[in-house]
């Protein structure tokens, strides 16, 4: 992945980014649902399932 003038040597870890986002918004149910919906659209099936399991273990839904 390359932005104009900024070569990146690695792909960002989307799963970790979504976990960080969910940690940040977990106290706001609407924002949490939006973050999860976005994550499930963007992540591959395997990572979506890992994220779902992580959220279920960490937060009460």
Secondary structure as the mmCIF struct_conf table of DSSP 4:
data_model
#
loop_
_struct_conf.conf_type_id
_struct_conf.id
_struct_conf.beg_label_comp_id
_struct_conf.beg_label_asym_id
_struct_conf.beg_label_seq_id
_struct_conf.end_label_comp_id
_struct_conf.end_label_asym_id
_struct_conf.end_label_seq_id
STRN STRN1 UNK A 2 UNK A 3
TURN_TY1_P TURN_TY1_P1 UNK A 4 UNK A 5
STRN STRN2 UNK A 6 UNK A 7
BEND BEND1 UNK A 9 UNK A 10
HELX_RH_AL_P HELX_RH_AL_P1 UNK A 14 UNK A 25
TURN_TY1_P TURN_TY1_P2 UNK A 26 UNK A 27
HELX_RH_AL_P HELX_RH_AL_P2 UNK A 29 UNK A 42
BEND BEND2 UNK A 43 UNK A 43
HELX_RH_AL_P HELX_RH_AL_P3 UNK A 45 UNK A 58
BEND BEND3 UNK A 59 UNK A 59
#
